[in-house]
């Protein structure tokens, strides 16, 4: 299953919007494992150095919040490729 990890922090002033974006897109992608993660988590990869960071299958795809449309297009394209 394709996985999207979205890294946030309590100190991040734009992460409230990140939470809303994730809440909006999650129902659109039932075949995608989407998880909000705290950068303070001991399992946070060393490549995550800012919040929010969107990591799709281990690869950083966005630093900062994308628009919902950008994220939707990226996720659709990724899921389409993985089903081919």
N, CA, C and O atoms as CSV, one atom per row, in Angstrom:
chain,resi,resn,atom,element,x,y,z
A,1,UNK,N,N,0.848,-1.187,0.000
A,1,UNK,CA,C,0.000,0.000,0.000
A,1,UNK,C,C,0.889,1.244,0.000
A,1,UNK,O,O,1.897,1.304,0.705
A,2,UNK,N,N,0.506,2.213,-0.786
A,2,UNK,CA,C,1.222,3.486,-0.847
A,2,UNK,C,C,0.993,4.241,0.459
A,2,UNK,O,O,-0.113,4.240,0.999
A,3,UNK,N,N,2.047,4.886,0.963
A,3,UNK,CA,C,1.971,5.554,2.263
A,3,UNK,C,C,2.380,7.021,2.153
A,3,UNK,O,O,3.399,7.359,1.550
A,4,UNK,N,N,1.567,7.872,2.745
A,4,UNK,CA,C,1.877,9.295,2.856
A,4,UNK,C,C,2.015,9.634,4.332
A,4,UNK,O,O,1.048,9.559,5.091
A,5,UNK,N,N,3.226,10.006,4.732
A,5,UNK,CA,C,3.470,10.499,6.085
A,5,UNK,C,C,3.587,12.012,6.005
A,5,UNK,O,O,4.335,12.549,5.188
A,6,UNK,N,N,2.838,12.689,6.861
A,6,UNK,CA,C,2.869,14.147,6.891
A,6,UNK,C,C,3.391,14.555,8.265
A,6,UNK,O,O,2.751,14.313,9.288
A,7,UNK,N,N,4.562,15.177,8.265
A,7,UNK,CA,C,5.231,15.547,9.513
A,7,UNK,C,C,4.863,16.970,9.913
A,7,UNK,O,O,4.948,17.907,9.118
A,8,UNK,N,N,4.451,17.099,11.177
A,8,UNK,CA,C,4.036,18.382,11.734
A,8,UNK,C,C,4.698,18.558,13.100
A,8,UNK,O,O,5.339,17.642,13.614
A,9,UNK,N,N,4.535,19.742,13.675
A,9,UNK,CA,C,4.986,19.964,15.049
A,9,UNK,C,C,4.016,20.917,15.734
A,9,UNK,O,O,3.291,21.669,15.083
A,10,UNK,N,N,4.020,20.869,17.037
A,10,UNK,CA,C,3.145,21.747,17.817
A,10,UNK,C,C,3.516,23.216,17.635
A,10,UNK,O,O,2.648,24.086,17.717
A,11,UNK,N,N,4.785,23.500,17.390
A,11,UNK,CA,C,5.253,24.880,17.250
A,11,UNK,C,C,5.009,25.454,15.851
A,11,UNK,O,O,5.181,26.654,15.635
A,12,UNK,N,N,4.620,24.624,14.928
A,12,UNK,CA,C,4.439,25.020,13.526
A,12,UNK,C,C,3.140,25.812,13.365
A,12,UNK,O,O,2.053,25.294,13.618
A,13,UNK,N,N,3.262,27.065,12.944
A,13,UNK,CA,C,2.069,27.906,12.836
A,13,UNK,C,C,1.227,27.596,11.606
A,13,UNK,O,O,0.067,28.005,11.562
A,14,UNK,N,N,1.748,26.900,10.611
A,14,UNK,CA,C,0.942,26.532,9.438
A,14,UNK,C,C,0.426,25.096,9.514
A,14,UNK,O,O,-0.288,24.646,8.618
A,15,UNK,N,N,0.779,24.383,10.568
A,15,UNK,CA,C,0.386,22.974,10.664
A,15,UNK,C,C,-1.103,22.772,10.953
A,15,UNK,O,O,-1.622,21.677,10.736
A,16,UNK,N,N,-1.798,23.800,11.435
A,16,UNK,CA,C,-3.255,23.679,11.561
A,16,UNK,C,C,-3.877,23.513,10.183
A,16,UNK,O,O,-4.808,22.727,10.009
A,17,UNK,N,N,-3.367,24.248,9.207
A,17,UNK,CA,C,-3.837,24.080,7.826
A,17,UNK,C,C,-3.451,22.698,7.303
A,17,UNK,O,O,-4.214,22.083,6.558
A,18,UNK,N,N,-2.294,22.216,7.680
A,18,UNK,CA,C,-1.861,20.874,7.283
A,18,UNK,C,C,-2.864,19.837,7.767
A,18,UNK,O,O,-3.242,18.936,7.019
A,19,UNK,N,N,-3.288,19.963,9.001
A,19,UNK,CA,C,-4.283,19.029,9.551
A,19,UNK,C,C,-5.580,19.086,8.744
A,19,UNK,O,O,-6.197,18.052,8.489
A,20,UNK,N,N,-5.991,20.283,8.344
A,20,UNK,CA,C,-7.218,20.424,7.550
A,20,UNK,C,C,-7.043,19.803,6.162
A,20,UNK,O,O,-7.949,19.140,5.657
A,21,UNK,N,N,-5.889,20.015,5.553
A,21,UNK,CA,C,-5.618,19.430,4.236
A,21,UNK,C,C,-5.692,17.909,4.319
A,21,UNK,O,O,-6.342,17.268,3.493
A,22,UNK,N,N,-5.030,17.341,5.311
A,22,UNK,CA,C,-5.036,15.879,5.471
A,22,UNK,C,C,-6.459,15.374,5.716
A,22,UNK,O,O,-6.860,14.354,5.154
A,23,UNK,N,N,-7.213,16.075,6.541
A,23,UNK,CA,C,-8.601,15.677,6.800
A,23,UNK,C,C,-9.442,15.743,5.527
A,23,UNK,O,O,-10.322,14.906,5.326
A,24,UNK,N,N,-9.183,16.720,4.672
A,24,UNK,CA,C,-9.934,16.864,3.423
A,24,UNK,C,C,-9.591,15.787,2.401
A,24,UNK,O,O,-10.480,15.279,1.717
A,25,UNK,N,N,-8.314,15.435,2.289
A,25,UNK,CA,C,-7.928,14.498,1.231
A,25,UNK,C,C,-8.060,13.031,1.629
A,25,UNK,O,O,-8.201,12.172,0.759
A,26,UNK,N,N,-8.016,12.732,2.909
A,26,UNK,CA,C,-8.049,11.329,3.347
A,26,UNK,C,C,-9.253,10.556,2.801
A,26,UNK,O,O,-9.068,9.441,2.314
A,27,UNK,N,N,-10.474,11.093,2.859
A,27,UNK,CA,C,-11.610,10.323,2.326
A,27,UNK,C,C,-11.539,10.089,0.811
A,27,UNK,O,O,-12.153,9.151,0.302
A,28,UNK,N,N,-10.805,10.924,0.098
A,28,UNK,CA,C,-10.693,10.788,-1.359
A,28,UNK,C,C,-9.762,9.656,-1.778
A,28,UNK,O,O,-9.805,9.201,-2.920
A,29,UNK,N,N,-8.918,9.201,-0.844
A,29,UNK,CA,C,-7.903,8.198,-1.168
A,29,UNK,C,C,-7.951,7.031,-0.183
A,29,UNK,O,O,-7.056,6.881,0.650
A,30,UNK,N,N,-8.999,6.202,-0.278
A,30,UNK,CA,C,-9.120,5.086,0.671
A,30,UNK,C,C,-8.020,4.034,0.522
A,30,UNK,O,O,-7.763,3.277,1.458
A,31,UNK,N,N,-7.372,3.977,-0.636
A,31,UNK,CA,C,-6.305,2.996,-0.861
A,31,UNK,C,C,-4.927,3.534,-0.494
A,31,UNK,O,O,-3.910,2.913,-0.800
A,32,UNK,N,N,-4.899,4.671,0.152
A,32,UNK,CA,C,-3.645,5.308,0.550
A,32,UNK,C,C,-3.573,5.355,2.074
A,32,UNK,O,O,-4.519,5.782,2.736
A,33,UNK,N,N,-2.461,4.919,2.615
A,33,UNK,CA,C,-2.243,4.976,4.061
A,33,UNK,C,C,-1.681,6.361,4.388
A,33,UNK,O,O,-0.518,6.648,4.106
A,34,UNK,N,N,-2.518,7.219,4.986
A,34,UNK,CA,C,-2.125,8.597,5.294
A,34,UNK,C,C,-2.009,8.741,6.808
A,34,UNK,O,O,-2.918,8.378,7.554
A,35,UNK,N,N,-0.872,9.277,7.246
A,35,UNK,CA,C,-0.656,9.424,8.682
A,35,UNK,C,C,0.009,10.763,8.998
A,35,UNK,O,O,1.005,11.142,8.382
A,36,UNK,N,N,-0.566,11.467,9.972
A,36,UNK,CA,C,0.070,12.666,10.527
A,36,UNK,C,C,1.073,12.204,11.573
A,36,UNK,O,O,0.755,11.373,12.423
A,37,UNK,N,N,2.280,12.742,11.507
A,37,UNK,CA,C,3.329,12.336,12.446
A,37,UNK,C,C,3.988,13.578,13.039
A,37,UNK,O,O,4.131,14.605,12.375
A,38,UNK,N,N,4.379,13.461,14.279
A,38,UNK,CA,C,5.071,14.551,14.961
A,38,UNK,C,C,6.574,14.427,14.712
A,38,UNK,O,O,7.131,13.333,14.798
A,39,UNK,N,N,7.224,15.542,14.406
A,39,UNK,CA,C,8.671,15.499,14.159
A,39,UNK,C,C,9.451,15.104,15.413
A,39,UNK,O,O,10.620,14.727,15.321
A,40,UNK,N,N,8.829,15.187,16.556
A,40,UNK,CA,C,9.490,14.770,17.793
A,40,UNK,C,C,9.486,13.252,17.958
A,40,UNK,O,O,10.139,12.722,18.857
A,41,UNK,N,N,8.751,12.552,17.094
A,41,UNK,CA,C,8.699,11.092,17.120
A,41,UNK,C,C,10.095,10.520,16.900
A,41,UNK,O,O,10.831,10.990,16.032
A,42,UNK,N,N,10.455,9.523,17.671
A,42,UNK,CA,C,11.797,8.941,17.537
A,42,UNK,C,C,12.008,8.291,16.177
A,42,UNK,O,O,13.149,8.042,15.790
A,43,UNK,N,N,10.937,8.012,15.445
A,43,UNK,CA,C,11.051,7.381,14.129
A,43,UNK,C,C,11.073,8.399,12.998
A,43,UNK,O,O,11.020,8.019,11.828
A,44,UNK,N,N,11.147,9.653,13.318
A,44,UNK,CA,C,11.186,10.700,12.291
A,44,UNK,C,C,12.499,10.584,11.503
A,44,UNK,O,O,13.577,10.585,12.097
A,45,UNK,N,N,12.413,10.484,10.174
A,45,UNK,CA,C,13.644,10.359,9.384
A,45,UNK,C,C,14.502,11.619,9.457
A,45,UNK,O,O,13.989,12.725,9.626
A,46,UNK,N,N,15.783,11.439,9.330
A,46,UNK,CA,C,16.709,12.574,9.407
A,46,UNK,C,C,16.535,13.536,8.240
A,46,UNK,O,O,17.008,14.671,8.304
A,47,UNK,N,N,15.870,13.107,7.186
A,47,UNK,CA,C,15.641,13.973,6.027
A,47,UNK,C,C,14.532,14.987,6.278
A,47,UNK,O,O,14.375,15.935,5.508
A,48,UNK,N,N,13.764,14.800,7.342
A,48,UNK,CA,C,12.703,15.750,7.691
A,48,UNK,C,C,13.311,16.801,8.611
A,48,UNK,O,O,13.654,16.519,9.759
A,49,UNK,N,N,13.439,18.017,8.087
A,49,UNK,CA,C,14.091,19.085,8.855
A,49,UNK,C,C,13.211,20.317,9.005
A,49,UNK,O,O,13.626,21.307,9.608
A,50,UNK,N,N,12.003,20.263,8.463
A,50,UNK,CA,C,11.081,21.399,8.548
A,50,UNK,C,C,9.661,20.851,8.604
A,50,UNK,O,O,9.406,19.700,8.247
A,51,UNK,N,N,8.747,21.696,9.057
A,51,UNK,CA,C,7.348,21.283,9.061
A,51,UNK,C,C,6.506,22.351,8.394
A,51,UNK,O,O,6.786,23.545,8.501
A,52,UNK,N,N,5.474,21.903,7.709
A,52,UNK,CA,C,5.126,20.519,7.427
A,52,UNK,C,C,5.983,19.936,6.297
A,52,UNK,O,O,6.451,20.654,5.413
A,53,UNK,N,N,6.169,18.624,6.354
A,53,UNK,CA,C,6.863,17.895,5.300
A,53,UNK,C,C,5.989,16.716,4.902
A,53,UNK,O,O,5.523,15.958,5.753
A,54,UNK,N,N,5.773,16.571,3.605
A,54,UNK,CA,C,4.965,15.482,3.060
A,54,UNK,C,C,5.905,14.458,2.441
A,54,UNK,O,O,6.677,14.775,1.536
A,55,UNK,N,N,5.832,13.212,2.943
A,55,UNK,CA,C,6.731,12.146,2.499
A,55,UNK,C,C,5.886,11.009,1.932
A,55,UNK,O,O,5.104,10.383,2.648
A,56,UNK,N,N,6.052,10.753,0.646
A,56,UNK,CA,C,5.287,9.715,-0.040
A,56,UNK,C,C,6.200,8.529,-0.315
A,56,UNK,O,O,7.168,8.636,-1.068
A,57,UNK,N,N,5.882,7.403,0.304
A,57,UNK,CA,C,6.695,6.182,0.163
A,57,UNK,C,C,8.179,6.452,0.395
A,57,UNK,O,O,9.033,5.979,-0.355
A,58,UNK,N,N,8.472,7.220,1.448
A,58,UNK,CA,C,9.854,7.470,1.831
A,58,UNK,C,C,10.546,8.595,1.088
A,58,UNK,O,O,11.720,8.869,1.334
A,59,UNK,N,N,9.841,9.245,0.189
A,59,UNK,CA,C,10.431,10.327,-0.613
A,59,UNK,C,C,9.709,11.644,-0.319
A,59,UNK,O,O,8.483,11.714,-0.409
A,60,UNK,N,N,10.457,12.673,0.025
A,60,UNK,CA,C,9.855,13.974,0.301
A,60,UNK,C,C,9.282,14.548,-0.985
A,60,UNK,O,O,9.977,14.675,-1.993
A,61,UNK,N,N,7.985,14.896,-0.929
A,61,UNK,CA,C,7.344,15.475,-2.114
A,61,UNK,C,C,6.993,16.948,-1.920
A,61,UNK,O,O,6.870,17.685,-2.898
A,62,UNK,N,N,6.832,17.384,-0.672
A,62,UNK,CA,C,6.549,18.799,-0.413
A,62,UNK,C,C,7.164,19.218,0.917
A,62,UNK,O,O,7.056,18.511,1.918
A,63,UNK,N,N,7.802,20.364,0.908
A,63,UNK,CA,C,8.178,21.073,2.133
A,63,UNK,C,C,7.221,22.247,2.206
A,63,UNK,O,O,7.204,23.090,1.309
A,64,UNK,N,N,6.439,22.312,3.241
A,64,UNK,CA,C,5.382,23.311,3.291
A,64,UNK,C,C,4.112,22.714,2.709
A,64,UNK,O,O,4.125,21.617,2.149
A,65,UNK,N,N,3.020,23.448,2.848
A,65,UNK,CA,C,1.737,22.941,2.381
A,65,UNK,C,C,1.548,23.157,0.890
A,65,UNK,O,O,1.684,24.278,0.400
A,66,UNK,N,N,1.234,22.085,0.163
A,66,UNK,CA,C,0.818,22.258,-1.225
A,66,UNK,C,C,-0.650,22.687,-1.223
A,66,UNK,O,O,-1.316,22.635,-0.190
A,67,UNK,N,N,-1.140,23.105,-2.370
A,67,UNK,CA,C,-2.584,23.316,-2.455
A,67,UNK,C,C,-3.246,21.944,-2.454
A,67,UNK,O,O,-2.600,20.937,-2.741
A,68,UNK,N,N,-4.513,21.908,-2.138
A,68,UNK,CA,C,-5.235,20.635,-2.168
A,68,UNK,C,C,-5.210,20.042,-3.576
A,68,UNK,O,O,-5.102,18.829,-3.753
A,69,UNK,N,N,-5.312,20.917,-4.567
A,69,UNK,CA,C,-5.302,20.459,-5.960
A,69,UNK,C,C,-3.956,19.840,-6.332
A,69,UNK,O,O,-3.910,18.785,-6.964
A,70,UNK,N,N,-2.861,20.494,-5.941
A,70,UNK,CA,C,-1.525,19.950,-6.229
A,70,UNK,C,C,-1.338,18.584,-5.578
A,70,UNK,O,O,-0.856,17.643,-6.208
A,71,UNK,N,N,-1.722,18.491,-4.323
A,71,UNK,CA,C,-1.558,17.233,-3.601
A,71,UNK,C,C,-2.441,16.145,-4.206
A,71,UNK,O,O,-2.001,15.007,-4.373
A,72,UNK,N,N,-3.667,16.489,-4.528
A,72,UNK,CA,C,-4.581,15.522,-5.139
A,72,UNK,C,C,-4.022,15.002,-6.452
A,72,UNK,O,O,-4.039,13.795,-6.693
A,73,UNK,N,N,-3.529,15.887,-7.303
A,73,UNK,CA,C,-2.963,15.466,-8.589
A,73,UNK,C,C,-1.755,14.564,-8.389
A,73,UNK,O,O,-1.617,13.551,-9.075
A,74,UNK,N,N,-0.887,14.918,-7.467
A,74,UNK,CA,C,0.314,14.120,-7.194
A,74,UNK,C,C,-0.065,12.727,-6.702
A,74,UNK,O,O,0.501,11.730,-7.150
A,75,UNK,N,N,-1.014,12.662,-5.789
A,75,UNK,CA,C,-1.418,11.369,-5.241
A,75,UNK,C,C,-2.110,10.510,-6.291
A,75,UNK,O,O,-1.866,9.306,-6.364
A,76,UNK,N,N,-2.972,11.116,-7.104
A,76,UNK,CA,C,-3.634,10.367,-8.180
A,76,UNK,C,C,-2.608,9.791,-9.148
A,76,UNK,O,O,-2.702,8.626,-9.535
A,77,UNK,N,N,-1.635,10.599,-9.537
A,77,UNK,CA,C,-0.606,10.144,-10.474
A,77,UNK,C,C,0.210,9.003,-9.872
A,77,UNK,O,O,0.520,8.030,-10.559
A,78,UNK,N,N,0.552,9.121,-8.612
A,78,UNK,CA,C,1.337,8.077,-7.947
A,78,UNK,C,C,0.551,6.779,-7.848
A,78,UNK,O,O,1.089,5.705,-8.116
A,79,UNK,N,N,-0.709,6.870,-7.468
A,79,UNK,CA,C,-1.535,5.670,-7.350
A,79,UNK,C,C,-1.777,5.028,-8.707
A,79,UNK,O,O,-1.835,3.803,-8.818
A,80,UNK,N,N,-1.917,5.848,-9.732
A,80,UNK,CA,C,-2.112,5.313,-11.078
A,80,UNK,C,C,-0.868,4.546,-11.532
A,80,UNK,O,O,-0.984,3.461,-12.102
A,81,UNK,N,N,0.312,5.101,-11.283
A,81,UNK,CA,C,1.567,4.429,-11.650
A,81,UNK,C,C,1.725,3.110,-10.908
A,81,UNK,O,O,2.173,2.117,-11.482
A,82,UNK,N,N,1.358,3.103,-9.634
A,82,UNK,CA,C,1.546,1.886,-8.839
A,82,UNK,C,C,0.569,0.780,-9.226
A,82,UNK,O,O,0.814,-0.392,-8.942
A,83,UNK,N,N,-0.537,1.147,-9.872
A,83,UNK,CA,C,-1.512,0.132,-10.285
A,83,UNK,C,C,-1.230,-0.417,-11.677
A,83,UNK,O,O,-1.876,-1.373,-12.106
A,84,UNK,N,N,-0.276,0.175,-12.386
A,84,UNK,CA,C,0.042,-0.284,-13.748
A,84,UNK,C,C,0.941,-1.493,-13.723
A,84,UNK,O,O,1.309,-2.011,-14.777
